[in-house]
């Protein structure tokens, strides 16, 4: 779908519970209030590979729209959200595949594709990505998500640890159902006291058995179809977050970001991110310098 610009209001609800503290008042802990979600950009969504929605490459390059890109070394913190993540059968190789992708991404040739894109002043997109320990929250995922995803991020990561240079992909156990997209990325403004942070995050369905969001040709790389599907859409959303974090930087005349222009375009051998690592089935990313998809 095209790029949405409107803002959605979001408010974090905090339930206050009255407790009887068996201690002197001086020793009673003061509860920390959750920060406030000031606004959330309407997400930019990754379409399914259904024929009617398949985005093909175009000769039109991405153009710059004066917004920021992610230039400082970034850190990815994956959040696994939903009761199914407590089930080892469901989890299987998903977390190892996802965590492995992020661990191998930084410094790779694939990451360097994004480094050609810059912002006002000339600073370019970083190709450096470190990985923080993943977080698992086995609370039930609500069926309606948007602002709820950002609320999940700020409820799981202390405000002091949240970073403007962070990326917070949220993987749920929700099936896609009839939704015409596989994943999306967005940005939200979060305030605690006098400090405001701009948080980049993404949302992912559970893609087990989802042919509309799974590469048609899978690699014999030891990962299941569900894991390979999640890794591919993870690559798409990460690239777009780096080059268009606030939906105001790099996209073409149709509103397509670099991942959109190469959605469901694969090479024959997959992508080996680091020497000696298993190849991953990752879509191409748009490369302005050659006016085509690159891997």
ZADO-1210 file (C-alpha; in nm, 4 decimals, padded with zeros to 6 digits):
<atoms>
<atom x="00.0000" y="00.0000" z="00.0000" code="UNK" pos="1"/>
<atom x="00.1091" y="00.3613" z="-00.0441" code="UNK" pos="2"/>
<atom x="00.2817" y="00.5577" z="00.2242" code="UNK" pos="3"/>
<atom x="00.0509" y="00.6853" z="00.4975" code="UNK" pos="4"/>
<atom x="00.1391" y="01.0157" z="00.6583" code="UNK" pos="5"/>
<atom x="-00.1258" y="01.0707" z="00.9216" code="UNK" pos="6"/>
<atom x="-00.0616" y="01.0350" z="01.2930" code="UNK" pos="7"/>
<atom x="-00.2604" y="00.8091" z="01.5200" code="UNK" pos="8"/>
<atom x="-00.3127" y="00.9119" z="01.8794" code="UNK" pos="9"/>
<atom x="-00.2091" y="00.6567" z="02.1377" code="UNK" pos="10"/>
<atom x="-00.2340" y="00.6539" z="02.5136" code="UNK" pos="11"/>
<atom x="-00.0851" y="00.4061" z="02.7574" code="UNK" pos="12"/>
<atom x="-00.3272" y="00.2974" z="03.0254" code="UNK" pos="13"/>
<atom x="-00.1674" y="00.2221" z="03.3603" code="UNK" pos="14"/>
<atom x="-00.3662" y="00.0263" z="03.6151" code="UNK" pos="15"/>
<atom x="-00.2956" y="00.1354" z="03.9718" code="UNK" pos="16"/>
<atom x="-00.3257" y="-00.1386" z="04.2315" code="UNK" pos="17"/>
<atom x="-00.3488" y="-00.0680" z="04.6029" code="UNK" pos="18"/>
<atom x="-00.0943" y="-00.2723" z="04.7994" code="UNK" pos="19"/>
<atom x="-00.0408" y="-00.3313" z="05.1700" code="UNK" pos="20"/>
<atom x="00.3319" y="-00.2910" z="05.2283" code="UNK" pos="21"/>
<atom x="00.4705" y="-00.4618" z="05.5365" code="UNK" pos="22"/>
<atom x="00.7627" y="-00.2223" z="05.5783" code="UNK" pos="23"/>
<atom x="00.8298" y="00.1264" z="05.6954" code="UNK" pos="24"/>
<atom x="00.7179" y="00.3935" z="05.4474" code="UNK" pos="25"/>
<atom x="01.0788" y="00.4901" z="05.3845" code="UNK" pos="26"/>
<atom x="01.1510" y="00.1416" z="05.2478" code="UNK" pos="27"/>
<atom x="00.8472" y="00.1173" z="05.0208" code="UNK" pos="28"/>
<atom x="00.9411" y="00.1115" z="04.6523" code="UNK" pos="29"/>
<atom x="00.7968" y="00.3826" z="04.4348" code="UNK" pos="30"/>
<atom x="00.6342" y="00.2273" z="04.1253" code="UNK" pos="31"/>
<atom x="00.7691" y="00.3537" z="03.7951" code="UNK" pos="32"/>
<atom x="00.5001" y="00.4866" z="03.5645" code="UNK" pos="33"/>
<atom x="00.5117" y="00.3860" z="03.1993" code="UNK" pos="34"/>
<atom x="00.6084" y="00.6660" z="02.9600" code="UNK" pos="35"/>
<atom x="00.3407" y="00.8264" z="02.7445" code="UNK" pos="36"/>
<atom x="00.2994" y="00.7466" z="02.3760" code="UNK" pos="37"/>
<atom x="00.2564" y="01.0914" z="02.2248" code="UNK" pos="38"/>
<atom x="00.1966" y="00.9815" z="01.8671" code="UNK" pos="39"/>
<atom x="00.2474" y="00.6893" z="01.6301" code="UNK" pos="40"/>
<atom x="00.2979" y="00.7146" z="01.2557" code="UNK" pos="41"/>
<atom x="00.0547" y="00.5067" z="01.0544" code="UNK" pos="42"/>
<atom x="00.2661" y="00.2025" z="00.9605" code="UNK" pos="43"/>
<atom x="00.4183" y="00.1282" z="00.6242" code="UNK" pos="44"/>
<atom x="00.3208" y="-00.2283" z="00.5351" code="UNK" pos="45"/>
<atom x="00.4984" y="-00.5108" z="00.3541" code="UNK" pos="46"/>
<atom x="00.2534" y="-00.6641" z="00.1009" code="UNK" pos="47"/>
<atom x="00.1940" y="-01.0345" z="00.0539" code="UNK" pos="48"/>
<atom x="00.3245" y="-01.2083" z="-00.2564" code="UNK" pos="49"/>
<atom x="-00.0234" y="-01.2693" z="-00.3949" code="UNK" pos="50"/>
<atom x="-00.0089" y="-01.1964" z="-00.7672" code="UNK" pos="51"/>
<atom x="-00.2454" y="-00.9014" z="-00.7413" code="UNK" pos="52"/>
<atom x="-00.0219" y="-00.7300" z="-00.4819" code="UNK" pos="53"/>
<atom x="00.3233" y="-00.8299" z="-00.6045" code="UNK" pos="54"/>
<atom x="00.5441" y="-00.5246" z="-00.6389" code="UNK" pos="55"/>
<atom x="00.7930" y="-00.5479" z="-00.9199" code="UNK" pos="56"/>
<atom x="01.1018" y="-00.3423" z="-00.9786" code="UNK" pos="57"/>
<atom x="01.0793" y="-00.0090" z="-01.1561" code="UNK" pos="58"/>
<atom x="01.3253" y="00.2136" z="-01.3396" code="UNK" pos="59"/>
<atom x="01.2278" y="00.5007" z="-01.1089" code="UNK" pos="60"/>
<atom x="01.4827" y="00.5444" z="-00.8297" code="UNK" pos="61"/>
<atom x="01.4099" y="00.6356" z="-00.4708" code="UNK" pos="62"/>
<atom x="01.4110" y="01.0091" z="-00.4038" code="UNK" pos="63"/>
<atom x="01.4884" y="01.1941" z="-00.0829" code="UNK" pos="64"/>
<atom x="01.2097" y="01.3770" z="00.1019" code="UNK" pos="65"/>
<atom x="01.4211" y="01.5616" z="00.3624" code="UNK" pos="66"/>
<atom x="01.3503" y="01.3350" z="00.6591" code="UNK" pos="67"/>
<atom x="01.6092" y="01.1656" z="00.8827" code="UNK" pos="68"/>
<atom x="01.7698" y="00.8273" z="00.8249" code="UNK" pos="69"/>
<atom x="01.9443" y="00.6099" z="01.0842" code="UNK" pos="70"/>
<atom x="02.3091" y="00.7163" z="01.0710" code="UNK" pos="71"/>
<atom x="02.4510" y="00.6122" z="01.4096" code="UNK" pos="72"/>
<atom x="02.5391" y="00.2474" z="01.4805" code="UNK" pos="73"/>
<atom x="02.2039" y="00.0804" z="01.5458" code="UNK" pos="74"/>
<atom x="02.0986" y="-00.1841" z="01.7957" code="UNK" pos="75"/>
<atom x="01.8250" y="-00.4391" z="01.7369" code="UNK" pos="76"/>
<atom x="01.6243" y="-00.5787" z="02.0277" code="UNK" pos="77"/>
<atom x="01.3769" y="-00.8463" z="01.9221" code="UNK" pos="78"/>
<atom x="01.0611" y="-00.8930" z="02.1293" code="UNK" pos="79"/>
<atom x="00.8703" y="-01.2217" z="02.1098" code="UNK" pos="80"/>
<atom x="00.5139" y="-01.1556" z="02.2200" code="UNK" pos="81"/>
<atom x="00.2375" y="-01.4086" z="02.2779" code="UNK" pos="82"/>
<atom x="00.1574" y="-01.7177" z="02.4800" code="UNK" pos="83"/>
<atom x="00.2806" y="-01.9499" z="02.2021" code="UNK" pos="84"/>
<atom x="00.6387" y="-01.8372" z="02.2561" code="UNK" pos="85"/>
<atom x="00.6354" y="-02.0486" z="02.5739" code="UNK" pos="86"/>
<atom x="00.5734" y="-02.3560" z="02.3546" code="UNK" pos="87"/>
<atom x="00.8988" y="-02.5092" z="02.2307" code="UNK" pos="88"/>
<atom x="00.7187" y="-02.6735" z="01.9385" code="UNK" pos="89"/>
<atom x="00.5938" y="-02.3346" z="01.8188" code="UNK" pos="90"/>
<atom x="00.9232" y="-02.1582" z="01.8843" code="UNK" pos="91"/>
<atom x="01.1257" y="-02.4342" z="01.7135" code="UNK" pos="92"/>
<atom x="01.3936" y="-02.2619" z="01.5005" code="UNK" pos="93"/>
<atom x="01.2206" y="-01.9251" z="01.4664" code="UNK" pos="94"/>
<atom x="01.4201" y="-01.7412" z="01.7317" code="UNK" pos="95"/>
<atom x="01.7536" y="-01.8914" z="01.6237" code="UNK" pos="96"/>
<atom x="01.6833" y="-01.7928" z="01.2629" code="UNK" pos="97"/>
<atom x="01.5731" y="-01.4400" z="01.3488" code="UNK" pos="98"/>
<atom x="01.8467" y="-01.3762" z="01.6048" code="UNK" pos="99"/>
<atom x="02.1045" y="-01.5210" z="01.3648" code="UNK" pos="100"/>
<atom x="01.9943" y="-01.2864" z="01.0874" code="UNK" pos="101"/>
<atom x="02.0347" y="-00.9758" z="01.3040" code="UNK" pos="102"/>
<atom x="02.3695" y="-01.0975" z="01.4414" code="UNK" pos="103"/>
<atom x="02.5090" y="-01.1457" z="01.0899" code="UNK" pos="104"/>
<atom x="02.3599" y="-00.8345" z="00.9261" code="UNK" pos="105"/>
<atom x="02.5997" y="-00.5650" z="01.0496" code="UNK" pos="106"/>
<atom x="02.8976" y="-00.5057" z="00.8228" code="UNK" pos="107"/>
<atom x="02.7657" y="-00.7353" z="00.5506" code="UNK" pos="108"/>
<atom x="02.7548" y="-00.6560" z="00.1793" code="UNK" pos="109"/>
<atom x="02.3767" y="-00.6751" z="00.2090" code="UNK" pos="110"/>
<atom x="02.3765" y="-00.4059" z="00.4809" code="UNK" pos="111"/>
<atom x="02.6052" y="-00.1893" z="00.2674" code="UNK" pos="112"/>
<atom x="02.3269" y="-00.1479" z="00.0080" code="UNK" pos="113"/>
<atom x="02.1532" y="00.0875" z="00.2505" code="UNK" pos="114"/>
<atom x="02.4681" y="00.2926" z="00.3161" code="UNK" pos="115"/>
<atom x="02.4315" y="00.4824" z="-00.0134" code="UNK" pos="116"/>
<atom x="02.1270" y="00.6677" z="00.1248" code="UNK" pos="117"/>
<atom x="02.1937" y="00.9848" z="00.3231" code="UNK" pos="118"/>
<atom x="02.0147" y="01.2714" z="00.4961" code="UNK" pos="119"/>
<atom x="02.0503" y="01.6480" z="00.5061" code="UNK" pos="120"/>
<atom x="02.4132" y="01.7274" z="00.5847" code="UNK" pos="121"/>
<atom x="02.5387" y="01.4177" z="00.4044" code="UNK" pos="122"/>
<atom x="02.5428" y="01.1587" z="00.6874" code="UNK" pos="123"/>
<atom x="02.4714" y="00.8155" z="00.5409" code="UNK" pos="124"/>
<atom x="02.2681" y="00.5202" z="00.6665" code="UNK" pos="125"/>
<atom x="02.4687" y="00.3038" z="00.9031" code="UNK" pos="126"/>
<atom x="02.5708" y="-00.0493" z="00.8059" code="UNK" pos="127"/>
<atom x="02.6564" y="-00.1229" z="01.1693" code="UNK" pos="128"/>
<atom x="02.4025" y="-00.3254" z="01.3687" code="UNK" pos="129"/>
<atom x="02.4590" y="-00.4756" z="01.7113" code="UNK" pos="130"/>
<atom x="02.2154" y="-00.7126" z="01.8775" code="UNK" pos="131"/>
<atom x="02.0801" y="-00.6835" z="02.2298" code="UNK" pos="132"/>
<atom x="01.9355" y="-00.9806" z="02.4158" code="UNK" pos="133"/>
<atom x="01.5888" y="-01.0678" z="02.2928" code="UNK" pos="134"/>
<atom x="01.2881" y="-01.0297" z="02.5232" code="UNK" pos="135"/>
<atom x="01.0053" y="-01.2838" z="02.5521" code="UNK" pos="136"/>
<atom x="00.6623" y="-01.1823" z="02.6800" code="UNK" pos="137"/>
<atom x="00.4180" y="-01.4732" z="02.6972" code="UNK" pos="138"/>
<atom x="00.1171" y="-01.2547" z="02.7711" code="UNK" pos="139"/>
<atom x="-00.1656" y="-01.2939" z="02.5203" code="UNK" pos="140"/>
<atom x="-00.1267" y="-01.0745" z="02.2131" code="UNK" pos="141"/>
<atom x="-00.4341" y="-00.8587" z="02.1445" code="UNK" pos="142"/>
<atom x="-00.6011" y="-00.9198" z="01.8093" code="UNK" pos="143"/>
<atom x="-00.5968" y="-00.5470" z="01.7331" code="UNK" pos="144"/>
<atom x="-00.2461" y="-00.4061" z="01.7070" code="UNK" pos="145"/>
<atom x="-00.0876" y="-00.0741" z="01.6148" code="UNK" pos="146"/>
<atom x="-00.0306" y="00.1580" z="01.9074" code="UNK" pos="147"/>
<atom x="-00.0431" y="-00.1642" z="02.1138" code="UNK" pos="148"/>
<atom x="00.2843" y="-00.2748" z="01.9561" code="UNK" pos="149"/>
<atom x="00.4675" y="00.0377" z="02.0683" code="UNK" pos="150"/>
<atom x="00.3063" y="00.0057" z="02.4102" code="UNK" pos="151"/>
<atom x="00.4466" y="-00.3482" z="02.4238" code="UNK" pos="152"/>
<atom x="00.7950" y="-00.2186" z="02.3450" code="UNK" pos="153"/>
<atom x="00.7899" y="00.0428" z="02.6202" code="UNK" pos="154"/>
<atom x="00.6414" y="-00.2015" z="02.8701" code="UNK" pos="155"/>
<atom x="00.9216" y="-00.4533" z="02.8075" code="UNK" pos="156"/>
<atom x="01.2203" y="-00.2194" z="02.7701" code="UNK" pos="157"/>
<atom x="01.2959" y="00.0302" z="03.0505" code="UNK" pos="158"/>
<atom x="01.2712" y="00.3884" z="02.9282" code="UNK" pos="159"/>
<atom x="01.6329" y="00.4493" z="03.0260" code="UNK" pos="160"/>
<atom x="01.7375" y="00.1679" z="02.7913" code="UNK" pos="161"/>
<atom x="01.5241" y="00.2798" z="02.4960" code="UNK" pos="162"/>
<atom x="01.7334" y="00.4447" z="02.2281" code="UNK" pos="163"/>
<atom x="01.6725" y="00.6743" z="01.9325" code="UNK" pos="164"/>
<atom x="01.9242" y="00.4510" z="01.7558" code="UNK" pos="165"/>
<atom x="01.7426" y="00.1334" z="01.8531" code="UNK" pos="166"/>
<atom x="01.5192" y="-00.0883" z="01.6424" code="UNK" pos="167"/>
<atom x="01.2519" y="-00.2977" z="01.8150" code="UNK" pos="168"/>
<atom x="01.0973" y="-00.5707" z="01.5974" code="UNK" pos="169"/>
<atom x="00.7966" y="-00.7338" z="01.7685" code="UNK" pos="170"/>
<atom x="00.7186" y="-01.0928" z="01.6660" code="UNK" pos="171"/>
<atom x="00.3717" y="-01.2128" z="01.7624" code="UNK" pos="172"/>
<atom x="00.1964" y="-01.5484" z="01.7475" code="UNK" pos="173"/>
<atom x="-00.1009" y="-01.4000" z="01.5607" code="UNK" pos="174"/>
<atom x="-00.1838" y="-01.5625" z="01.2256" code="UNK" pos="175"/>
<atom x="-00.2206" y="-01.3226" z="00.9334" code="UNK" pos="176"/>
<atom x="-00.5756" y="-01.4264" z="00.8481" code="UNK" pos="177"/>
<atom x="-00.7156" y="-01.2024" z="00.5749" code="UNK" pos="178"/>
<atom x="-00.4714" y="-00.9135" z="00.6213" code="UNK" pos="179"/>
<atom x="-00.3101" y="-00.8133" z="00.2914" code="UNK" pos="180"/>
<atom x="00.0333" y="-00.7586" z="00.4442" code="UNK" pos="181"/>
<atom x="00.3003" y="-00.9688" z="00.6171" code="UNK" pos="182"/>
<atom x="00.4626" y="-00.7098" z="00.8447" code="UNK" pos="183"/>
<atom x="00.5031" y="-00.3364" z="00.8935" code="UNK" pos="184"/>
<atom x="00.7334" y="-00.0778" z="01.0436" code="UNK" pos="185"/>
<atom x="00.6586" y="00.2527" z="01.2110" code="UNK" pos="186"/>
<atom x="00.7879" y="00.5133" z="01.4556" code="UNK" pos="187"/>
<atom x="00.6402" y="00.6501" z="01.7753" code="UNK" pos="188"/>
<atom x="00.7215" y="00.9425" z="02.0016" code="UNK" pos="189"/>
<atom x="00.7515" y="00.8395" z="02.3669" code="UNK" pos="190"/>
<atom x="00.7923" y="01.0800" z="02.6595" code="UNK" pos="191"/>
<atom x="00.8868" y="01.0298" z="03.0230" code="UNK" pos="192"/>
<atom x="00.9119" y="01.3449" z="03.2303" code="UNK" pos="193"/>
<atom x="01.0917" y="01.6008" z="03.0158" code="UNK" pos="194"/>
<atom x="01.2664" y="01.3442" z="02.7913" code="UNK" pos="195"/>
<atom x="01.1209" y="01.2387" z="02.4554" code="UNK" pos="196"/>
<atom x="01.2531" y="00.9526" z="02.2447" code="UNK" pos="197"/>
<atom x="01.1635" y="00.8550" z="01.8885" code="UNK" pos="198"/>
<atom x="01.1252" y="00.4783" z="01.8826" code="UNK" pos="199"/>
<atom x="01.1543" y="00.2723" z="01.5633" code="UNK" pos="200"/>
<atom x="00.9680" y="-00.0555" z="01.5756" code="UNK" pos="201"/>
<atom x="00.8049" y="-00.3208" z="01.3577" code="UNK" pos="202"/>
<atom x="00.5269" y="-00.5788" z="01.3747" code="UNK" pos="203"/>
<atom x="00.5295" y="-00.9377" z="01.2461" code="UNK" pos="204"/>
<atom x="00.2590" y="-01.2043" z="01.2167" code="UNK" pos="205"/>
<atom x="00.3238" y="-01.5731" z="01.2773" code="UNK" pos="206"/>
<atom x="00.3888" y="-01.6958" z="00.9223" code="UNK" pos="207"/>
<atom x="00.3792" y="-02.0727" z="00.9773" code="UNK" pos="208"/>
<atom x="00.1957" y="-02.2285" z="00.6825" code="UNK" pos="209"/>
<atom x="00.1319" y="-01.8858" z="00.5286" code="UNK" pos="210"/>
<atom x="00.2010" y="-01.9271" z="00.1562" code="UNK" pos="211"/>
<atom x="00.1227" y="-01.5605" z="00.0883" code="UNK" pos="212"/>
<atom x="00.4168" y="-01.4480" z="00.3038" code="UNK" pos="213"/>
<atom x="00.6643" y="-01.7292" z="00.2386" code="UNK" pos="214"/>
<atom x="00.9241" y="-01.7303" z="-00.0412" code="UNK" pos="215"/>
<atom x="00.8025" y="-01.9631" z="-00.3150" code="UNK" pos="216"/>
<atom x="01.1451" y="-02.1240" z="-00.3334" code="UNK" pos="217"/>
<atom x="01.3005" y="-02.2115" z="00.0025" code="UNK" pos="218"/>
<atom x="01.6666" y="-02.2874" z="00.0657" code="UNK" pos="219"/>
<atom x="01.8023" y="-02.6089" z="00.2109" code="UNK" pos="220"/>
<atom x="01.9710" y="-02.4158" z="00.4913" code="UNK" pos="221"/>
<atom x="01.8416" y="-02.6034" z="00.7944" code="UNK" pos="222"/>
<atom x="01.5607" y="-02.3581" z="00.8718" code="UNK" pos="223"/>
<atom x="01.1908" y="-02.4356" z="00.8514" code="UNK" pos="224"/>
<atom x="00.9586" y="-02.2593" z="00.6093" code="UNK" pos="225"/>
<atom x="00.8110" y="-02.0501" z="00.8918" code="UNK" pos="226"/>
<atom x="01.1544" y="-01.9369" z="01.0074" code="UNK" pos="227"/>
<atom x="01.2688" y="-01.8554" z="00.6526" code="UNK" pos="228"/>
<atom x="00.9528" y="-01.6509" z="00.5972" code="UNK" pos="229"/>
<atom x="01.0128" y="-01.4458" z="00.9127" code="UNK" pos="230"/>
<atom x="01.3790" y="-01.3904" z="00.8318" code="UNK" pos="231"/>
<atom x="01.2920" y="-01.2598" z="00.4855" code="UNK" pos="232"/>
<atom x="01.0294" y="-01.0125" z="00.6069" code="UNK" pos="233"/>
<atom x="01.2694" y="-00.9106" z="00.8857" code="UNK" pos="234"/>
<atom x="01.5258" y="-00.8107" z="00.6230" code="UNK" pos="235"/>
<atom x="01.2620" y="-00.6059" z="00.4412" code="UNK" pos="236"/>
<atom x="01.1484" y="-00.4118" z="00.7485" code="UNK" pos="237"/>
<atom x="01.5006" y="-00.3534" z="00.8801" code="UNK" pos="238"/>
<atom x="01.6201" y="-00.2043" z="00.5502" code="UNK" pos="239"/>
<atom x="01.3192" y="00.0261" z="00.5343" code="UNK" pos="240"/>
<atom x="01.3555" y="00.1323" z="00.8962" code="UNK" pos="241"/>
<atom x="01.7182" y="00.2288" z="00.8363" code="UNK" pos="242"/>
<atom x="01.6460" y="00.4295" z="00.5198" code="UNK" pos="243"/>
<atom x="01.3003" y="00.5666" z="00.6039" code="UNK" pos="244"/>
<atom x="01.2559" y="00.5457" z="00.9828" code="UNK" pos="245"/>
<atom x="00.9944" y="00.8199" z="01.0118" code="UNK" pos="246"/>
<atom x="00.8346" y="00.7645" z="00.6680" code="UNK" pos="247"/>
<atom x="00.9755" y="01.0991" z="00.5511" code="UNK" pos="248"/>
<atom x="01.3089" y="01.0080" z="00.3905" code="UNK" pos="249"/>
<atom x="01.3639" y="00.7681" z="00.0980" code="UNK" pos="250"/>
<atom x="01.0787" y="00.6381" z="-00.1214" code="UNK" pos="251"/>
<atom x="00.9766" y="00.6603" z="-00.4855" code="UNK" pos="252"/>
<atom x="00.6960" y="00.8466" z="-00.6613" code="UNK" pos="253"/>
<atom x="00.4473" y="00.5707" z="-00.5694" code="UNK" pos="254"/>
<atom x="00.5436" y="00.5727" z="-00.2021" code="UNK" pos="255"/>
<atom x="00.7437" y="00.2475" z="-00.2297" code="UNK" pos="256"/>
<atom x="01.0462" y="00.2167" z="-00.0014" code="UNK" pos="257"/>
<atom x="01.3635" y="00.0277" z="-00.0918" code="UNK" pos="258"/>
<atom x="01.2279" y="-00.3054" z="00.0320" code="UNK" pos="259"/>
<atom x="00.8952" y="-00.2607" z="-00.1472" code="UNK" pos="260"/>
<atom x="01.0596" y="-00.2119" z="-00.4853" code="UNK" pos="261"/>
<atom x="01.2267" y="-00.5534" z="-00.4581" code="UNK" pos="262"/>
<atom x="00.9568" y="-00.7393" z="-00.2651" code="UNK" pos="263"/>
<atom x="00.9523" y="-01.1111" z="-00.3496" code="UNK" pos="264"/>
<atom x="01.2540" y="-01.0758" z="-00.5792" code="UNK" pos="265"/>
<atom x="01.5157" y="-01.3408" z="-00.4915" code="UNK" pos="266"/>
<atom x="01.8408" y="-01.4586" z="-00.6439" code="UNK" pos="267"/>
<atom x="01.9100" y="-01.8265" z="-00.7060" code="UNK" pos="268"/>
<atom x="02.1572" y="-01.8912" z="-00.4237" code="UNK" pos="269"/>
<atom x="02.0259" y="-01.6809" z="-00.1363" code="UNK" pos="270"/>
<atom x="02.2380" y="-01.4357" z="00.0610" code="UNK" pos="271"/>
<atom x="02.5422" y="-01.5313" z="00.2673" code="UNK" pos="272"/>
<atom x="02.5761" y="-01.2448" z="00.5140" code="UNK" pos="273"/>
<atom x="02.9071" y="-01.3448" z="00.6721" code="UNK" pos="274"/>
<atom x="03.1839" y="-01.5811" z="00.5565" code="UNK" pos="275"/>
<atom x="03.1007" y="-01.9379" z="00.6494" code="UNK" pos="276"/>
<atom x="02.7400" y="-01.8673" z="00.7469" code="UNK" pos="277"/>
<atom x="02.4423" y="-02.0499" z="00.5990" code="UNK" pos="278"/>
<atom x="02.2775" y="-01.8733" z="00.3047" code="UNK" pos="279"/>
<atom x="01.9446" y="-01.7075" z="00.3812" code="UNK" pos="280"/>
<atom x="01.6575" y="-01.6553" z="00.1389" code="UNK" pos="281"/>
<atom x="01.6464" y="-01.2770" z="00.1485" code="UNK" pos="282"/>
<atom x="01.4751" y="-01.0514" z="-00.1004" code="UNK" pos="283"/>
<atom x="01.6741" y="-00.7864" z="-00.2839" code="UNK" pos="284"/>
<atom x="01.6929" y="-00.4245" z="-00.1709" code="UNK" pos="285"/>
<atom x="01.6700" y="-00.1341" z="-00.4125" code="UNK" pos="286"/>
<atom x="02.0056" y="00.0055" z="-00.5196" code="UNK" pos="287"/>
<atom x="01.9839" y="00.3580" z="-00.6659" code="UNK" pos="288"/>
<atom x="02.3408" y="00.3406" z="-00.7972" code="UNK" pos="289"/>
<atom x="02.2512" y="00.0646" z="-01.0461" code="UNK" pos="290"/>
<atom x="01.8755" y="00.1288" z="-01.0705" code="UNK" pos="291"/>
<atom x="01.7992" y="-00.2312" z="-00.9753" code="UNK" pos="292"/>
<atom x="01.7712" y="-00.4739" z="-00.6867" code="UNK" pos="293"/>
<atom x="02.0903" y="-00.5846" z="-00.5115" code="UNK" pos="294"/>
<atom x="02.1813" y="-00.8662" z="-00.2719" code="UNK" pos="295"/>
</atoms>
